[in-house]
Amino acid sequence: MSWTVLTSDHVLGELNNAEVEKYREIIADDQTDPLPGILTRTTDYVRGFVGKQVPLDAAGLPAEVVNAAVDIAIYRLCKRVQTDSANQRKPAADDAEEFLKGVAKGDTVVTPSDGTAVSPQKPSVEEPDNKFQPGDQDGI
């Protein structure tokens, strides 16, 4: 399964009408489009968490973290374009960061770029089966 490269369609599809209008208004005013840079930085940031679990031998992001990456990218775009909206988007970005910390620890398994499933290595402790008999305590 191939990884997904974040595009402006991912972000713009999740914005509300007011946010999209503000974004397009800024672009129309001949300001440099901030979204491509935000997508690149967000992808690099998220790959840092993913790389703790699987090799980063493909471009983009595994499907399991795309939504978190989009939430972070939206927050970063709103901080730049429409600060009122950024305050509303911050909780989703914070949740996405917590999710990514879990990915880095292995709490959420991500699919490597080659599509093979990886199961997290969790420690296993087995309790011994102790069946003591009355004579086992002699001499103590």
LOVOFI-276067 format. One record per atom (N, C-alpha, C): residue in one letter; atom name; x, y, z. Coordinates in steps of 0.02 Angstrom, whole numbers, m for minus. Each point is the difference from the previous one (the first is absolute). Example, Ala and Ser with C-alpha at 12.3 -4.5 7.8 and 13.67 -1.06 7.14 Angstrom:
residues 2
+---------+-------+--------+--------+--------+
: residuo : atomo :      u :      v :      w :
+---------+-------+--------+--------+--------+
:       A :     N :    660 :   m284 :    390 :
:       A :    CA :    m45 :     59 :      0 :
:       A :     C :     45 :     60 :      0 :
:       S :     N :    m18 :     53 :    m36 :
:       S :    CA :     42 :     59 :      3 :
:       S :     C :    m39 :     55 :     37 :
+---------+-------+--------+--------+--------+
end
This chain:
residues 140
+---------+-------+--------+--------+--------+
: residuo : atomo :      u :      v :      w :
+---------+-------+--------+--------+--------+
:       M :     N :     42 :    m59 :      0 :
:       M :    CA :    m42 :     59 :      0 :
:       M :     C :     45 :     62 :      0 :
:       S :     N :    m12 :     44 :    m46 :
:       S :    CA :     43 :     59 :     m4 :
:       S :     C :    m22 :     53 :     51 :
:       W :     N :     47 :     41 :     19 :
:       W :    CA :    m14 :     53 :     48 :
:       W :     C :    m30 :     59 :    m37 :
:       T :     N :    m32 :     44 :     37 :
:       T :    CA :    m35 :     58 :    m28 :
:       T :     C :     42 :     62 :      6 :
:       V :     N :      5 :     38 :    m53 :
:       V :    CA :     34 :     65 :      1 :
:       V :     C :    m55 :     52 :     14 :
:       L :     N :     10 :     40 :     52 :
:       L :    CA :    m48 :     52 :     16 :
:       L :     C :     m4 :     52 :    m55 :
:       T :     N :    m61 :     18 :    m19 :
:       T :    CA :    m10 :     51 :    m51 :
:       T :     C :    m47 :     54 :     27 :
:       S :     N :     m5 :     54 :    m37 :
:       S :    CA :    m45 :     54 :     21 :
:       S :     C :    m72 :    m24 :      1 :
:       D :     N :    m17 :    m48 :    m41 :
:       D :    CA :    m68 :    m27 :     m1 :
:       D :     C :    m19 :    m32 :     68 :
:       H :     N :     49 :    m32 :     33 :
:       H :    CA :    m13 :    m29 :     66 :
:       H :     C :    m21 :     55 :     48 :
:       V :     N :     35 :     55 :     m1 :
:       V :    CA :    m12 :     54 :     48 :
:       V :     C :    m62 :     40 :    m20 :
:       L :     N :     m4 :     22 :    m62 :
:       L :    CA :    m56 :     42 :    m21 :
:       L :     C :    m67 :    m36 :      6 :
:       G :     N :      1 :    m65 :     m9 :
:       G :    CA :    m61 :    m39 :      7 :
:       G :     C :    m26 :     m3 :     71 :
:       E :     N :     42 :     14 :     49 :
:       E :    CA :    m21 :     m2 :     70 :
:       E :     C :    m15 :     69 :     29 :
:       L :     N :     16 :     53 :    m37 :
:       L :    CA :    m13 :     68 :     25 :
:       L :     C :    m73 :     18 :    m10 :
:       N :     N :    m25 :     45 :     42 :
:       N :    CA :    m68 :     25 :    m11 :
:       N :     C :      2 :     56 :    m51 :
:       N :     N :    m58 :     23 :    m23 :
:       N :    CA :     m4 :     50 :    m54 :
:       N :     C :     37 :     64 :     18 :
:       A :     N :     m8 :     25 :     61 :
:       A :    CA :     33 :     62 :     19 :
:       A :     C :     76 :     m7 :     m3 :
:       E :     N :     25 :    m58 :     22 :
:       E :    CA :     72 :    m11 :     m1 :
:       E :     C :     26 :     m4 :    m72 :
:       V :     N :    m37 :    m33 :    m43 :
:       V :    CA :     21 :     m6 :    m70 :
:       V :     C :     m1 :     69 :    m33 :
:       E :     N :    m52 :     39 :     13 :
:       E :    CA :     m4 :     67 :    m30 :
:       E :     C :     58 :     44 :     23 :
:       K :     N :     16 :     m2 :     64 :
:       K :    CA :     56 :     40 :     27 :
:       K :     C :     66 :    m23 :    m32 :
:       Y :     N :      8 :    m65 :     m7 :
:       Y :    CA :     61 :    m27 :    m31 :
:       Y :     C :      5 :     24 :    m72 :
:       R :     N :    m54 :     m5 :    m37 :
:       R :    CA :      2 :     21 :    m71 :
:       R :     C :      9 :     75 :     m7 :
:       E :     N :    m27 :     38 :     48 :
:       E :    CA :      8 :     73 :     m1 :
:       E :     C :     73 :     19 :      8 :
:       I :     N :     34 :    m34 :     44 :
:       I :    CA :     71 :     15 :     11 :
:       I :     C :     41 :    m19 :    m62 :
:       I :     N :    m15 :    m56 :    m30 :
:       I :    CA :     36 :    m20 :    m60 :
:       I :     C :    m15 :     49 :    m57 :
:       A :     N :    m60 :     25 :     m4 :
:       A :    CA :    m18 :     48 :    m53 :
:       A :     C :     37 :     67 :      9 :
:       D :     N :     20 :     15 :     61 :
:       D :    CA :     36 :     63 :     12 :
:       D :     C :     74 :     m6 :    m15 :
:       D :     N :     19 :    m49 :    m39 :
:       D :    CA :     69 :    m11 :    m21 :
:       D :     C :     47 :    m18 :     57 :
:       Q :     N :    m26 :    m24 :     55 :
:       Q :    CA :     43 :    m25 :     52 :
:       Q :     C :     23 :    m70 :    m21 :
:       T :     N :     58 :    m18 :     20 :
:       T :    CA :     24 :    m67 :    m14 :
:       T :     C :    m45 :    m51 :     34 :
:       D :     N :    m18 :    m52 :    m36 :
:       D :    CA :    m43 :    m52 :     27 :
:       D :     C :     36 :    m36 :     57 :
:       P :     N :    m25 :      4 :     62 :
:       P :    CA :     34 :    m32 :     56 :
:       P :     C :    m12 :    m75 :      4 :
:       L :     N :    m51 :    m26 :    m34 :
:       L :    CA :    m20 :    m69 :      9 :
:       L :     C :     53 :    m51 :    m22 :
:       P :     N :     33 :      7 :    m57 :
:       P :    CA :     51 :    m51 :    m18 :
:       P :     C :     55 :     m7 :     53 :
:       G :     N :     23 :     56 :     26 :
:       G :    CA :     52 :     m3 :     52 :
:       G :     C :    m26 :    m32 :     64 :
:       I :     N :    m62 :     16 :     18 :
:       I :    CA :    m30 :    m30 :     60 :
:       I :     C :     m7 :    m75 :     m9 :
:       L :     N :    m20 :    m22 :    m59 :
:       L :    CA :     m7 :    m72 :    m13 :
:       L :     C :     67 :    m36 :      4 :
:       T :     N :     52 :     31 :    m27 :
:       T :    CA :     67 :    m30 :      3 :
:       T :     C :     24 :     m6 :     72 :
:       R :     N :     m7 :     54 :     38 :
:       R :    CA :     23 :     m1 :     70 :
:       R :     C :    m41 :    m48 :     43 :
:       T :     N :    m65 :     m2 :    m12 :
:       T :    CA :    m43 :    m45 :     38 :
:       T :     C :     17 :    m73 :    m17 :
:       T :     N :     11 :    m14 :    m63 :
:       T :    CA :     18 :    m69 :    m19 :
:       T :     C :     65 :    m20 :     33 :
:       D :     N :     50 :     43 :      0 :
:       D :    CA :     64 :    m15 :     32 :
:       D :     C :     m9 :    m11 :     75 :
:       Y :     N :    m42 :     42 :     30 :
:       Y :    CA :    m13 :     m6 :     72 :
:       Y :     C :    m33 :    m67 :     17 :
:       V :     N :    m51 :    m18 :    m37 :
:       V :    CA :    m36 :    m63 :     13 :
:       V :     C :     44 :    m60 :    m15 :
:       R :     N :     41 :      5 :    m52 :
:       R :    CA :     46 :    m56 :    m16 :
:       R :     C :     49 :    m12 :     57 :
:       G :     N :     16 :     52 :     39 :
:       G :    CA :     43 :     m9 :     58 :
:       G :     C :    m30 :    m48 :     50 :
:       F :     N :    m65 :      3 :     10 :
:       F :    CA :    m34 :    m46 :     46 :
:       F :     C :     m5 :    m69 :    m31 :
:       V :     N :    m18 :     m3 :    m64 :
:       V :    CA :     m8 :    m64 :    m34 :
:       V :     C :     66 :    m38 :     m3 :
:       G :     N :     55 :     37 :    m10 :
:       G :    CA :     65 :    m30 :     m7 :
:       G :     C :     25 :    m36 :     62 :
:       K :     N :    m31 :     13 :     57 :
:       K :    CA :     18 :    m37 :     61 :
:       K :     C :    m26 :    m71 :     m2 :
:       Q :     N :    m47 :    m13 :    m47 :
:       Q :    CA :    m32 :    m66 :     m2 :
:       Q :     C :     17 :    m39 :    m64 :
:       V :     N :      1 :     34 :    m57 :
:       V :    CA :     13 :    m35 :    m63 :
:       V :     C :     52 :     39 :    m40 :
:       P :     N :     35 :    m35 :    m46 :
:       P :    CA :     48 :     35 :    m42 :
:       P :     C :    m34 :     51 :    m46 :
:       L :     N :     32 :     56 :    m10 :
:       L :    CA :    m27 :     52 :    m44 :
:       L :     C :     30 :     m7 :    m69 :
:       D :     N :    m15 :    m55 :    m33 :
:       D :    CA :     29 :    m13 :    m66 :
:       D :     C :    m45 :     19 :    m58 :
:       A :     N :    m55 :     36 :     15 :
:       A :    CA :    m45 :     23 :    m53 :
:       A :     C :    m20 :     72 :     15 :
:       A :     N :    m21 :     36 :    m51 :
:       A :    CA :    m23 :     68 :      9 :
:       A :     C :    m70 :     m1 :     29 :
:       G :     N :    m19 :     53 :     35 :
:       G :    CA :    m67 :      6 :     25 :
:       G :     C :     m9 :    m28 :     69 :
:       L :     N :    m63 :    m17 :     15 :
:       L :    CA :    m19 :    m23 :     67 :
:       L :     C :    m43 :    m63 :     m5 :
:       P :     N :      4 :    m44 :     50 :
:       P :    CA :    m45 :    m57 :      1 :
:       P :     C :    m72 :     23 :     14 :
:       A :     N :    m47 :    m38 :    m24 :
:       A :    CA :    m71 :     18 :      6 :
:       A :     C :    m22 :     13 :     72 :
:       E :     N :     30 :    m34 :     47 :
:       E :    CA :    m20 :      6 :     70 :
:       E :     C :     12 :     69 :     29 :
:       V :     N :     45 :     39 :    m29 :
:       V :    CA :     17 :     65 :     29 :
:       V :     C :    m21 :     60 :    m44 :
:       V :     N :    m32 :    m14 :    m56 :
:       V :    CA :    m18 :     55 :    m46 :
:       V :     C :    m48 :     49 :     33 :
:       N :     N :    m51 :    m25 :     34 :
:       N :    CA :    m48 :     45 :     33 :
:       N :     C :     34 :     45 :     52 :
:       A :     N :     44 :    m29 :     38 :
:       A :    CA :     37 :     40 :     50 :
:       A :     C :     42 :     53 :    m35 :
:       A :     N :     32 :    m18 :    m54 :
:       A :    CA :     41 :     48 :    m38 :
:       A :     C :    m42 :     56 :    m28 :
:       V :     N :    m59 :    m16 :    m25 :
:       V :    CA :    m45 :     50 :    m28 :
:       V :     C :    m22 :     49 :     56 :
:       D :     N :    m17 :    m27 :     59 :
:       D :    CA :    m20 :     44 :     55 :
:       D :     C :     56 :     48 :     20 :
:       I :     N :     61 :    m24 :      1 :
:       I :    CA :     57 :     44 :     16 :
:       I :     C :     10 :     51 :    m55 :
:       A :     N :     m4 :    m21 :    m62 :
:       A :    CA :     10 :     47 :    m56 :
:       A :     C :    m55 :     53 :     m1 :
:       I :     N :    m61 :    m19 :     15 :
:       I :    CA :    m55 :     49 :      2 :
:       I :     C :     12 :     51 :     55 :
:       Y :     N :     21 :    m23 :     58 :
:       Y :    CA :     14 :     47 :     55 :
:       Y :     C :     55 :     48 :    m20 :
:       R :     N :     53 :    m26 :    m29 :
:       R :    CA :     56 :     43 :    m21 :
:       R :     C :    m22 :     50 :    m53 :
:       L :     N :    m42 :    m21 :    m46 :
:       L :    CA :    m25 :     45 :    m52 :
:       L :     C :    m45 :     54 :     31 :
:       C :     N :    m44 :    m21 :     45 :
:       C :    CA :    m45 :     48 :     31 :
:       C :     C :     38 :     50 :     43 :
:       K :     N :     53 :    m21 :     33 :
:       K :    CA :     41 :     47 :     38 :
:       K :     C :     26 :     55 :    m45 :
:       R :     N :     16 :    m19 :    m60 :
:       R :    CA :     29 :     47 :    m48 :
:       R :     C :    m52 :     42 :    m36 :
:       V :     N :    m58 :    m30 :    m14 :
:       V :    CA :    m50 :     33 :    m42 :
:       V :     C :    m57 :     32 :     40 :
:       Q :     N :    m27 :    m36 :     48 :
:       Q :    CA :    m59 :     23 :     36 :
:       Q :     C :      6 :    m19 :     73 :
:       T :     N :     25 :     46 :     41 :
:       T :    CA :     16 :    m16 :     69 :
:       T :     C :    m61 :    m19 :     41 :
:       D :     N :    m59 :     28 :    m14 :
:       D :    CA :    m60 :    m19 :     37 :
:       D :     C :    m14 :    m75 :     m9 :
:       S :     N :      8 :    m24 :    m59 :
:       S :    CA :    m11 :    m70 :    m15 :
:       S :     C :     53 :    m44 :     32 :
:       A :     N :     60 :     26 :      7 :
:       A :    CA :     55 :    m40 :     30 :
:       A :     C :    m17 :    m22 :     70 :
:       N :     N :    m33 :     44 :     39 :
:       N :    CA :    m18 :    m18 :     68 :
:       N :     C :    m50 :    m58 :      1 :
:       Q :     N :    m43 :     m4 :    m50 :
:       Q :    CA :    m47 :    m55 :     m4 :
:       Q :     C :     33 :    m64 :    m24 :
:       R :     N :     53 :      7 :    m39 :
:       R :    CA :     34 :    m58 :    m28 :
:       R :     C :     54 :    m29 :     46 :
:       K :     N :     21 :     38 :     50 :
:       K :    CA :     54 :    m21 :     44 :
:       K :     C :    m13 :    m66 :     36 :
:       P :     N :    m60 :    m11 :     29 :
:       P :    CA :    m12 :    m64 :     34 :
:       P :     C :     10 :    m61 :    m45 :
:       A :     N :    m21 :      5 :    m62 :
:       A :    CA :      9 :    m57 :    m47 :
:       A :     C :     74 :    m11 :    m13 :
:       A :     N :     38 :     54 :     m6 :
:       A :    CA :     73 :     m6 :    m11 :
:       A :     C :     33 :    m30 :     62 :
:       D :     N :    m22 :     20 :     59 :
:       D :    CA :     28 :    m28 :     62 :
:       D :     C :    m15 :    m75 :      5 :
:       D :     N :    m61 :    m19 :    m17 :
:       D :    CA :    m18 :    m71 :      0 :
:       D :     C :     42 :    m39 :    m51 :
:       A :     N :     12 :     31 :    m57 :
:       A :    CA :     41 :    m33 :    m51 :
:       A :     C :     71 :    m10 :     25 :
:       E :     N :     27 :     48 :     36 :
:       E :    CA :     68 :     m6 :     28 :
:       E :     C :      3 :    m57 :     51 :
:       E :     N :    m51 :     m5 :     42 :
:       E :    CA :     m2 :    m54 :     49 :
:       E :     C :     m4 :    m68 :    m35 :
:       F :     N :    m41 :     m3 :    m52 :
:       F :    CA :     m5 :    m62 :    m39 :
:       F :     C :     68 :    m18 :    m29 :
:       L :     N :     36 :     49 :    m27 :
:       L :    CA :     66 :    m13 :    m30 :
:       L :     C :     51 :    m22 :     52 :
:       K :     N :     m6 :     25 :     61 :
:       K :    CA :     45 :    m23 :     53 :
:       K :     C :    m13 :    m74 :     13 :
:       G :     N :    m64 :    m21 :     m3 :
:       G :    CA :    m17 :    m70 :      7 :
:       G :     C :     27 :    m42 :    m57 :
:       V :     N :     m1 :     29 :    m61 :
:       V :    CA :     29 :    m35 :    m57 :
:       V :     C :     75 :    m11 :     11 :
:       A :     N :     34 :     50 :     25 :
:       A :    CA :     72 :     m6 :     11 :
:       A :     C :     15 :    m53 :     52 :
:       K :     N :    m45 :     m8 :     50 :
:       K :    CA :     10 :    m51 :     52 :
:       K :     C :    m22 :    m70 :    m22 :
:       G :     N :    m37 :     m3 :    m56 :
:       G :    CA :    m24 :    m65 :    m24 :
:       G :     C :    m70 :    m16 :     23 :
:       D :     N :    m35 :     48 :     32 :
:       D :    CA :    m69 :    m12 :     22 :
:       D :     C :    m47 :    m10 :    m59 :
:       T :     N :     14 :     36 :    m55 :
:       T :    CA :    m38 :     m8 :    m62 :
:       T :     C :     48 :    m26 :    m53 :
:       V :     N :    m17 :    m56 :    m29 :
:       V :    CA :     44 :    m31 :    m50 :
:       V :     C :    m12 :     33 :    m68 :
:       V :     N :     54 :     18 :    m33 :
:       V :    CA :     m5 :     28 :    m68 :
:       V :     C :     27 :    m51 :    m50 :
:       T :     N :    m27 :      4 :    m60 :
:       T :    CA :     19 :    m47 :    m52 :
:       T :     C :     63 :     26 :    m35 :
:       P :     N :     52 :    m40 :     m3 :
:       P :    CA :     60 :     20 :    m36 :
:       P :     C :    m16 :     11 :    m74 :
:       S :     N :     43 :     35 :    m35 :
:       S :    CA :    m12 :     16 :    m70 :
:       S :     C :     m5 :    m61 :    m44 :
:       D :     N :     28 :    m57 :     21 :
:       D :    CA :     m4 :    m60 :    m41 :
:       D :     C :    m65 :    m39 :     13 :
:       G :     N :    m41 :     25 :     46 :
:       G :    CA :    m65 :    m30 :     12 :
:       G :     C :     m1 :    m58 :     49 :
:       T :     N :     57 :    m20 :     25 :
:       T :    CA :      1 :    m56 :     48 :
:       T :     C :    m26 :     24 :     67 :
:       A :     N :    m36 :    m42 :     34 :
:       A :    CA :    m27 :     17 :     66 :
:       A :     C :     55 :     m9 :     52 :
:       V :     N :      3 :     46 :     45 :
:       V :    CA :     48 :     m4 :     55 :
:       V :     C :    m40 :      1 :     64 :
:       S :     N :     14 :    m47 :     44 :
:       S :    CA :    m34 :      1 :     64 :
:       S :     C :     47 :     30 :     52 :
:       P :     N :    m26 :     40 :     44 :
:       P :    CA :     43 :     31 :     50 :
:       P :     C :     28 :    m52 :     47 :
:       Q :     N :     61 :     10 :     21 :
:       Q :    CA :     32 :    m45 :     46 :
:       Q :     C :    m16 :     23 :     71 :
:       K :     N :    m47 :    m34 :     31 :
:       K :    CA :    m20 :     16 :     69 :
:       K :     C :     31 :    m52 :     46 :
:       P :     N :     25 :     21 :     57 :
:       P :    CA :     28 :    m49 :     46 :
:       P :     C :    m53 :    m48 :     26 :
:       S :     N :     20 :    m61 :     12 :
:       S :    CA :    m46 :    m50 :     24 :
:       S :     C :     28 :    m29 :     65 :
:       V :     N :    m41 :      0 :     51 :
:       V :    CA :     21 :    m28 :     64 :
:       V :     C :    m51 :    m53 :     19 :
:       E :     N :     25 :    m60 :     12 :
:       E :    CA :    m45 :    m54 :     20 :
:       E :     C :     11 :    m14 :     73 :
:       E :     N :    m55 :     m8 :     36 :
:       E :    CA :      4 :    m16 :     70 :
:       E :     C :     11 :    m75 :      7 :
:       P :     N :     48 :    m20 :     42 :
:       P :    CA :     12 :    m72 :      8 :
:       P :     C :    m60 :    m33 :     35 :
:       D :     N :    m11 :    m61 :    m17 :
:       D :    CA :    m54 :    m39 :     30 :
:       D :     C :     27 :    m33 :     63 :
:       N :     N :    m11 :     32 :     57 :
:       N :    CA :     25 :    m27 :     63 :
:       N :     C :    m55 :    m40 :     35 :
:       K :     N :     15 :    m63 :      8 :
:       K :    CA :    m47 :    m44 :     37 :
:       K :     C :     38 :    m29 :     58 :
:       F :     N :     m2 :     37 :     54 :
:       F :    CA :     38 :    m22 :     59 :
:       F :     C :    m40 :    m53 :     38 :
:       Q :     N :     38 :    m46 :     28 :
:       Q :    CA :    m28 :    m53 :     41 :
:       Q :     C :     22 :     14 :     73 :
:       P :     N :    m35 :    m28 :     48 :
:       P :    CA :     19 :     14 :     70 :
:       P :     C :     73 :    m18 :     15 :
:       G :     N :     26 :    m50 :    m31 :
:       G :    CA :     69 :    m21 :     14 :
:       G :     C :     52 :     45 :    m32 :
:       D :     N :    m20 :     44 :    m46 :
:       D :    CA :     48 :     43 :    m35 :
:       D :     C :     29 :     53 :     46 :
:       Q :     N :    m30 :     13 :     58 :
:       Q :    CA :     22 :     54 :     44 :
:       Q :     C :     41 :    m27 :     59 :
:       D :     N :     16 :    m64 :      1 :
:       D :    CA :     39 :    m29 :     55 :
:       D :     C :     68 :     34 :      3 :
:       G :     N :     21 :     15 :     60 :
:       G :    CA :     67 :     29 :     10 :
:       G :     C :      1 :     76 :     m6 :
:       I :     N :    m55 :     30 :    m11 :
:       I :    CA :      0 :     73 :     m6 :
:       I :     C :    m21 :     31 :     65 :
+---------+-------+--------+--------+--------+
end
